[in-house]
Amino acid sequence: MKILVADYIYTPQGYIQNKAIAFNNTIQAIESPENLQKSYPNAEIIHSEANSVIYPGFINTHVHLEFSANKTSLKYGSFMPWLDTVIEHREDLVGCCDNTMMMGECETMLKSGITTFGAISSFGNELEVCEKTPQRVVFFNELIGSNAQYADMLYGDFMERVKASQSCEEESFITPAVAIHSPYSVHPIILQKAVNVAKQYQLPLSAHFLESQAERQWLEEGEGELKAFFEKFFNTSTPVTNIEEFMYAFDTYPTHFTHAVQANKEELAYLASKGHSIAHCPRSNRYLGCGRLPIETLKKLQLPYSVATDGLSSNDSLNIFDELRAAVMLHHQAPIQILAKQLIQSITSDAAEILGLDCGKIEVGKLADIAVVTLREEPKREEEIALWTILHTKTVSRLFINGEKHV
C-alpha cells in the first residue's frame, strides 16, 4: 500500500486540497493524510514536491508508432503532397523504425504522463514493443485495402494480427482492438466484416474519417486530388464508398472516429446520435493543412472527444502537453480557462470512457494509474490550475501504472 500526498488532487468534482490517496494496484481511499496513515499504518508515504497536482494517468487514444523515424522525409502543409511522400518513403521509414526507436517514443509518452495509449498498427510491427512498454496499450489492428479482388487476403492478414494481439491480452496490459483506415481505403465488404469482429469480441473500434477536403471531394464527387492519386497508384478512378454509406456501417457499435475535421454539422450530429466519439489531433491537422475541428460544435451536440498526438508521420513529438498547448492556441475563440479544463478531461475521464477502460479518474476503485504534475509556483486561483498545468509542464514529476512507480 502507498499513500501519495500532494497540494491538489484532480477529481471528477474538481480540484481538492488537504487530501491524499491510498492505493495498491487500485485506488483504495481518498482522505486526509493523517486519516490515511491511521487506516494504513504500514503504507509507504510519498510526499510530492510543493505545488504538485495529482492527476489520473493521461491517455493518448491515437498514435502511430510505425512511422517514428520520420523527421523531414514527409512534406507538410497540405494533405495530398504529404500522402504522396508517405507512399514514396513508406518502406524506408518503416524499415528504419526498429524496436529501440519505438520504445524510445513510448518513453517520451511516459515522461509526459501517458499511462495508456491507443496504438494504430498497420502491419503488427510494434506488438512486441507494446508488450514490453509499461503503459497500458489499446492495440488497434488496422484494416486497409480497397481492391475487392484481394479482400480475402487482406481480411485474413487482418485476422492474424487480431489473434496475435488477443494472445497477449492476459500476459500484458494490452487490449486488442480494431481500426479501419479510412472511407477511401477500405472496401465495404471487408469493412463490415471488421466491424462484426469488433462487435463479436467487444473490442474497441476506431476509424479515420473526413480528415481532408480532398477526401470529402473524392467521396462526394469522385473527383479532385485523390482521384489522381488513385489513378496513379491503384489504377482506379471510382471511390468504393461514400460518406453516408461509411457512417452507416458503424451504426450498431460505438466507434472512435479520428480527425473528422471536414465533417459538417449534420454528419457530426449523426455520429453523436449513434454514440460515437472523436479523436482530435490538433497539430496533425494543422501540419497537414486539414483545418480546425469545431470542438464547440461537439460540445453542443454532446459528442465526446479525446485529444491525441497522432504519429510522428504528421507531428513533431508524442508529448501530450505539446498537444494540449497546440489545442489551446488552435481554439482561440474559446474562453481559455474553460478550454483548459475540457482538454484535461479529454485525456483523462473522457478518453477512458471512450476506450472502455477502468481508469482516467482519481476515484475509489479505479486502477491506480497516476501522474503528478509539479507547478512552477503556487497557483493563485484554483480555476486556473488546469491552464497552468498545460502551459508550464513538459514532463511529470511522478508516474504510477497499476500502482507501480515508473517516473
C-alpha positions as CSV (number, residue, x, y, z in Angstrom):
1,M,0.0,0.0,0.0
2,K,1.2,3.5,-0.8
3,I,-0.1,6.9,0.3
4,L,0.6,9.8,-2.1
5,V,0.4,13.3,-0.7
6,A,0.2,16.5,-2.8
7,D,-1.2,20.0,-2.6
8,Y,-4.1,19.3,-5.0
9,I,-5.9,16.3,-6.4
10,Y,-7.8,16.4,-9.7
11,T,-11.1,14.6,-9.2
12,P,-14.3,14.3,-11.2
13,Q,-15.7,17.0,-8.9
14,G,-12.8,19.4,-9.5
15,Y,-9.5,20.1,-7.6
16,I,-9.5,19.3,-3.9
17,Q,-6.9,20.3,-1.3
18,N,-5.6,18.8,2.0
19,K,-6.3,15.2,0.8
20,A,-4.1,12.2,-0.2
21,I,-4.8,8.9,-1.9
22,A,-4.1,5.4,-0.7
23,F,-3.5,2.8,-3.4
24,N,-2.1,-0.5,-4.3
25,N,-3.0,-1.6,-7.9
26,T,-6.3,0.3,-7.4
27,I,-7.2,3.5,-5.6
28,Q,-8.4,2.4,-2.1
29,A,-9.2,5.7,-0.4
30,I,-9.1,9.5,-0.7
31,E,-8.8,11.2,2.7
32,S,-6.6,13.5,4.8
33,P,-3.0,12.2,5.1
34,E,-3.5,11.8,8.8
35,N,-6.6,9.6,8.5
36,L,-5.0,7.5,5.8
37,Q,-1.9,6.9,7.9
38,K,-4.2,5.7,10.7
39,S,-6.1,3.4,8.4
40,Y,-2.9,2.1,6.7
41,P,-0.1,2.3,9.3
42,N,2.3,0.2,7.2
43,A,1.8,2.1,4.0
44,E,4.7,3.8,2.2
45,I,4.3,7.5,2.5
46,I,5.2,9.5,-0.7
47,H,5.3,13.3,-0.3
48,S,5.2,15.2,-3.6
49,E,7.1,18.4,-4.2
50,A,5.5,21.7,-3.3
51,N,2.8,23.0,-5.7
52,S,2.1,19.5,-7.0
53,V,-1.2,18.2,-8.5
54,I,-2.2,14.5,-8.6
55,Y,-3.9,13.6,-11.9
56,P,-5.2,10.3,-13.3
57,G,-2.6,9.0,-15.8
58,F,-3.1,10.6,-19.2
59,I,-4.5,8.7,-22.2
60,N,-3.3,9.2,-25.7
61,T,-6.1,7.5,-27.7
62,H,-4.5,7.6,-31.2
63,V,-0.8,7.2,-32.1
64,H,1.1,5.5,-34.9
65,L,4.5,4.2,-33.7
66,E,5.4,2.7,-37.1
67,F,6.4,6.0,-38.6
68,S,8.5,7.2,-35.7
69,A,11.6,7.5,-37.9
70,N,10.1,10.5,-39.8
71,K,11.7,13.9,-39.2
72,T,12.0,15.6,-42.6
73,S,11.0,12.9,-45.1
74,L,7.3,13.8,-45.4
75,K,6.0,17.0,-46.8
76,Y,3.8,19.1,-44.6
77,G,1.4,22.0,-45.4
78,S,-1.2,20.1,-47.4
79,F,-2.7,16.7,-47.1
80,M,-2.1,15.3,-50.7
81,P,1.5,16.3,-51.0
82,W,2.0,14.7,-47.6
83,L,0.2,11.5,-48.7
84,D,2.3,11.3,-51.9
85,T,5.5,11.4,-49.8
86,V,4.1,8.7,-47.4
87,I,3.9,6.4,-50.5
88,E,7.3,7.5,-51.7
89,H,9.1,7.0,-48.3
90,R,7.0,4.4,-46.6
91,E,9.3,1.4,-46.9
92,D,12.3,3.4,-45.8
93,L,10.6,4.9,-42.8
94,V,9.1,1.7,-41.6
95,G,12.3,-0.1,-42.2
96,C,14.3,2.4,-40.2
97,C,11.8,2.3,-37.3
98,D,13.1,-0.5,-35.2
99,N,12.0,-1.6,-31.7
100,T,14.6,0.6,-30.0
101,M,13.2,3.7,-31.7
102,M,9.6,2.8,-30.9
103,M,10.4,2.1,-27.3
104,G,12.1,5.5,-27.1
105,E,8.9,7.1,-28.2
106,C,6.9,5.1,-25.6
107,E,9.3,6.5,-23.0
108,T,8.7,10.0,-24.3
109,M,5.0,9.5,-23.8
110,L,5.7,8.0,-20.3
111,K,7.6,11.1,-19.2
112,S,4.7,13.3,-20.3
113,G,2.3,11.3,-18.1
114,I,0.8,9.0,-20.7
115,T,-0.1,5.8,-18.9
116,T,-2.3,4.4,-21.7
117,F,-2.1,4.8,-25.4
118,G,-4.0,3.6,-28.5
119,A,-1.5,2.2,-30.9
120,I,-2.8,2.1,-34.5
121,S,-1.0,-0.8,-36.2
122,S,-1.0,-1.3,-40.0
123,F,1.5,-4.2,-40.0
124,G,1.7,-5.5,-36.4
125,N,5.4,-4.5,-36.2
126,E,5.1,-2.7,-32.9
127,L,3.3,-5.5,-31.0
128,E,6.5,-6.7,-29.3
129,V,7.3,-3.2,-28.1
130,C,3.7,-2.7,-26.8
131,E,4.1,-5.9,-24.8
132,K,7.3,-4.6,-23.2
133,T,6.3,-1.0,-22.5
134,P,5.0,-0.4,-19.0
135,Q,1.9,1.5,-20.3
136,R,-1.5,0.0,-21.0
137,V,-1.9,-0.3,-24.8
138,V,-5.2,-0.5,-26.7
139,F,-3.7,-2.2,-29.8
140,F,-5.8,-1.2,-32.8
141,N,-5.2,-3.7,-35.6
142,E,-5.8,-1.6,-38.7
143,L,-7.6,-2.9,-41.8
144,I,-6.7,-1.3,-45.1
145,G,-7.4,-2.3,-48.7
146,S,-10.0,-1.0,-51.3
147,N,-9.5,-3.7,-54.0
148,A,-12.2,-6.3,-53.8
149,Q,-10.0,-8.7,-55.7
150,Y,-7.7,-9.0,-52.6
151,A,-10.5,-8.8,-50.0
152,D,-10.0,-12.3,-48.6
153,M,-6.2,-12.0,-48.4
154,L,-6.5,-8.6,-46.7
155,Y,-9.1,-9.8,-44.2
156,G,-7.0,-13.0,-43.5
157,D,-3.9,-10.9,-42.7
158,F,-6.0,-8.6,-40.5
159,M,-7.5,-11.5,-38.5
160,E,-4.0,-13.0,-38.0
161,R,-2.9,-9.7,-36.4
162,V,-6.1,-9.5,-34.3
163,K,-5.5,-13.0,-32.9
164,A,-1.8,-12.2,-32.2
165,S,-2.9,-9.2,-30.1
166,Q,-5.6,-11.3,-28.4
167,S,-3.0,-13.8,-27.3
168,C,-1.1,-11.1,-25.5
169,E,-4.1,-9.9,-23.5
170,E,-3.7,-12.0,-20.4
171,E,0.1,-11.6,-20.1
172,S,0.4,-7.8,-20.5
173,F,-1.5,-4.6,-20.4
174,I,-2.7,-5.0,-24.0
175,T,-6.3,-4.6,-25.0
176,P,-6.9,-5.9,-28.6
177,A,-8.8,-3.6,-30.8
178,V,-9.9,-2.9,-34.4
179,A,-9.2,0.1,-36.6
180,I,-10.5,1.0,-40.1
181,H,-8.0,3.0,-42.1
182,S,-10.4,5.4,-43.9
183,P,-13.5,5.5,-46.1
184,Y,-11.4,5.8,-49.3
185,S,-9.0,2.9,-48.5
186,V,-11.3,0.1,-47.2
187,H,-13.7,-1.9,-49.3
188,P,-17.2,-2.0,-47.8
189,I,-17.2,-5.8,-47.8
190,I,-14.2,-6.2,-45.5
191,L,-15.2,-3.1,-43.6
192,Q,-18.4,-4.8,-42.5
193,K,-16.5,-8.0,-41.6
194,A,-14.1,-6.0,-39.4
195,V,-17.0,-4.2,-37.6
196,N,-18.6,-7.5,-36.9
197,V,-15.3,-8.8,-35.4
198,A,-15.2,-5.8,-33.1
199,K,-18.9,-6.5,-32.1
200,Q,-18.3,-10.2,-31.7
201,Y,-15.3,-9.8,-29.3
202,Q,-16.4,-6.5,-27.8
203,L,-13.2,-4.8,-29.0
204,P,-12.7,-1.0,-29.1
205,L,-13.2,0.3,-32.7
206,S,-11.6,3.2,-34.4
207,A,-11.7,4.8,-37.9
208,H,-10.1,7.7,-39.7
209,F,-12.9,9.9,-41.1
210,L,-13.0,13.0,-43.2
211,E,-9.5,14.3,-42.4
212,S,-9.1,16.4,-45.5
213,Q,-11.0,18.4,-48.1
214,A,-9.5,16.1,-50.8
215,E,-11.1,13.1,-49.0
216,R,-14.5,14.8,-48.9
217,Q,-14.4,15.7,-52.6
218,W,-13.4,12.2,-53.6
219,L,-16.2,10.6,-51.6
220,E,-18.9,13.1,-52.7
221,E,-17.9,13.6,-56.3
222,G,-15.3,11.1,-57.3
223,E,-13.1,14.0,-58.3
224,G,-10.1,16.0,-57.1
225,E,-6.6,15.3,-55.9
226,L,-7.4,11.8,-54.6
227,K,-8.7,10.8,-58.0
228,A,-5.3,11.5,-59.5
229,F,-3.7,9.6,-56.6
230,F,-5.9,6.5,-57.1
231,E,-5.4,6.6,-60.8
232,K,-1.6,6.8,-60.4
233,F,-1.1,4.2,-57.7
234,F,-4.1,1.9,-57.8
235,N,-5.4,2.2,-61.4
236,T,-8.9,3.1,-60.4
237,S,-11.0,6.3,-60.8
238,T,-14.1,5.4,-58.7
239,P,-14.4,5.6,-54.9
240,V,-15.5,2.4,-53.2
241,T,-18.0,4.1,-50.9
242,N,-19.5,7.5,-49.9
243,I,-19.7,9.4,-46.7
244,E,-23.2,8.2,-45.7
245,E,-22.5,4.5,-46.5
246,F,-19.3,4.6,-44.5
247,M,-21.0,6.2,-41.5
248,Y,-23.9,3.8,-41.6
249,A,-21.6,0.9,-41.4
250,F,-20.9,1.8,-37.7
251,D,-24.5,2.4,-36.6
252,T,-24.6,-0.6,-34.3
253,Y,-21.3,-0.2,-32.5
254,P,-19.7,2.9,-30.8
255,T,-16.6,4.0,-32.8
256,H,-13.8,6.5,-32.1
257,F,-13.6,8.4,-35.3
258,T,-10.2,10.2,-35.9
259,H,-10.0,13.7,-37.2
260,A,-13.5,14.4,-38.7
261,V,-12.2,17.9,-39.5
262,Q,-14.2,18.1,-42.7
263,A,-17.4,16.6,-41.3
264,N,-20.3,19.1,-41.4
265,K,-22.7,19.7,-38.5
266,E,-25.3,17.2,-39.8
267,E,-22.7,14.5,-40.0
268,L,-21.3,15.3,-36.6
269,A,-24.9,15.2,-35.2
270,Y,-25.4,11.8,-36.8
271,L,-22.2,10.5,-35.1
272,A,-23.5,11.9,-31.8
273,S,-26.9,10.2,-32.2
274,K,-25.2,6.8,-32.6
275,G,-23.0,7.1,-29.5
276,H,-19.7,7.7,-31.3
277,S,-16.8,9.9,-30.4
278,I,-13.9,11.8,-32.0
279,A,-10.1,11.7,-31.6
280,H,-8.9,15.2,-32.1
281,C,-5.3,15.7,-33.3
282,P,-4.7,19.5,-33.4
283,R,-1.0,19.5,-34.6
284,S,-1.5,16.9,-37.2
285,N,-4.5,18.7,-38.6
286,R,-2.5,22.0,-38.7
287,Y,0.7,20.5,-40.2
288,L,-1.3,18.8,-43.0
289,G,-3.4,21.8,-43.7
290,C,-6.7,20.0,-42.9
291,G,-8.4,22.7,-40.9
292,R,-9.8,23.1,-37.4
293,L,-12.2,20.6,-35.7
294,P,-15.0,22.7,-34.2
295,I,-15.0,21.4,-30.7
296,E,-17.6,24.0,-29.7
297,T,-20.0,22.2,-32.0
298,L,-19.0,18.8,-30.5
299,K,-19.9,20.3,-27.1
300,K,-23.3,21.4,-28.2
301,L,-24.0,18.0,-29.8
302,Q,-22.7,16.2,-26.7
303,L,-20.3,14.4,-29.0
304,P,-17.3,13.2,-26.8
305,Y,-13.8,13.8,-27.9
306,S,-10.3,13.0,-26.8
307,V,-7.1,14.9,-27.7
308,A,-4.4,12.7,-29.2
309,T,-1.0,13.2,-30.8
310,D,-1.4,11.0,-33.9
311,G,2.0,9.7,-35.0
312,L,5.4,11.3,-36.0
313,S,4.4,11.0,-39.6
314,S,2.3,14.2,-39.0
315,N,3.7,15.6,-35.8
316,D,6.9,16.7,-34.1
317,S,6.5,14.9,-30.7
318,L,4.4,12.4,-28.8
319,N,4.4,14.6,-25.7
320,I,0.8,15.1,-24.7
321,F,1.5,18.6,-23.1
322,D,2.8,19.8,-26.5
323,E,-0.5,18.7,-28.0
324,L,-2.6,20.4,-25.3
325,R,-0.7,23.7,-25.8
326,A,-1.4,23.4,-29.5
327,A,-5.1,22.9,-28.8
328,V,-5.1,26.0,-26.6
329,M,-3.7,28.1,-29.5
330,L,-5.8,26.4,-32.2
331,H,-9.1,27.0,-30.5
332,H,-8.5,30.7,-29.9
333,Q,-12.2,31.6,-29.8
334,A,-12.8,29.6,-26.6
335,P,-12.5,31.0,-23.0
336,I,-9.1,29.8,-22.1
337,Q,-9.7,28.6,-18.5
338,I,-12.8,26.7,-19.6
339,L,-11.0,25.2,-22.6
340,A,-8.1,24.1,-20.4
341,K,-10.4,22.1,-18.1
342,Q,-12.1,20.5,-21.1
343,L,-8.7,19.5,-22.6
344,I,-7.6,17.9,-19.3
345,Q,-10.9,16.0,-19.2
346,S,-10.4,14.9,-22.8
347,I,-7.2,13.0,-21.9
348,T,-8.4,11.5,-18.6
349,S,-12.0,10.6,-17.9
350,D,-13.4,11.1,-21.4
351,A,-10.6,9.1,-23.0
352,A,-11.1,6.3,-20.5
353,E,-14.8,6.1,-21.2
354,I,-14.3,6.2,-24.9
355,L,-11.9,3.3,-24.8
356,G,-13.8,1.3,-22.2
357,L,-11.0,1.4,-19.6
358,D,-11.4,1.4,-15.8
359,C,-9.0,4.3,-15.2
360,G,-9.0,8.0,-16.0
361,K,-10.3,9.2,-12.7
362,I,-8.9,9.7,-9.2
363,E,-11.8,7.7,-7.6
364,V,-12.0,4.8,-5.2
365,G,-12.0,1.5,-7.1
366,K,-10.3,2.9,-10.2
367,L,-7.0,1.5,-11.5
368,A,-4.0,3.2,-9.9
369,D,-2.7,4.9,-13.0
370,I,-1.5,8.3,-11.5
371,A,0.5,11.2,-12.8
372,V,1.9,14.0,-10.6
373,V,2.5,17.4,-12.1
374,T,4.5,20.0,-10.2
375,L,3.7,23.6,-11.0
376,R,6.4,26.3,-11.1
377,E,4.8,28.2,-8.2
378,E,1.7,28.1,-6.0
379,P,-1.4,28.7,-8.1
380,K,-3.3,31.9,-7.0
381,R,-6.7,30.8,-8.3
382,E,-8.0,27.2,-8.3
383,E,-9.9,27.8,-11.6
384,E,-6.6,28.2,-13.4
385,I,-4.8,25.1,-12.3
386,A,-5.7,23.2,-15.5
387,L,-4.4,26.1,-17.6
388,W,-1.1,26.3,-15.6
389,T,-0.7,22.6,-15.9
390,I,-0.9,22.7,-19.7
391,L,1.2,25.8,-20.2
392,H,4.1,25.1,-17.8
393,T,4.5,21.3,-18.0
394,K,6.8,19.3,-20.2
395,T,7.3,16.2,-18.0
396,V,5.5,14.8,-15.0
397,S,7.4,14.6,-11.7
398,R,6.0,11.1,-10.7
399,L,4.1,8.4,-12.5
400,F,2.4,5.2,-11.4
401,I,0.9,2.5,-13.5
402,N,-1.1,-0.2,-11.8
403,G,0.3,1.2,-8.6
404,E,3.9,0.7,-9.6
405,K,6.3,3.7,-9.9
406,H,7.7,4.4,-13.3
407,V,8.9,8.0,-13.1
